[in-house]
């Protein structure tokens, strides 16, 4: 994965008030813009394609999550209430926080290495 840090993070903060908590940004694989906001409670990763098309690659999202949040950290993608929905750039939002816990799908479905066809 090719990561190119963004040098103009401070200009983003002044242009867009909702980006004030962004602490770093990068261009990933010359395809995605990733902005990372860190607060006391959570990490918020915003991901969008540079051409504004929808993201269809789960593996790309997983790699971005692993790099910016951590390979062994859990993150969730947010699907907002209809009244809060804004989709003018196909931006995807991942959130993670300490001690986050969600059901383990491997345990839920008794997944094991011999039974990958479930």
Number of C-alpha atoms within 10 A of each C-alpha: 10 10 16 13 15 14 10 10 17 14 10 15 15 11 10 9 9 10 18 14 15 20 14 18 23 20 19 20 12 13 13 21 22 24 24 21 17 16 11 6 9 13 20 23 25 20 25 20 19 14 11 14 11 12 15 8 8 9 9 15 16 13 15 21 22 15 12 17 20 14 13 8 14 18 23 14 13 10 11 10 8 7 6 8 9 11 8 7 14 15 18 18 19 20 20 21 18 10 8 12 11 9 7 9 9 10 9 8 9 10 13 10 7 6 8 7 6 7
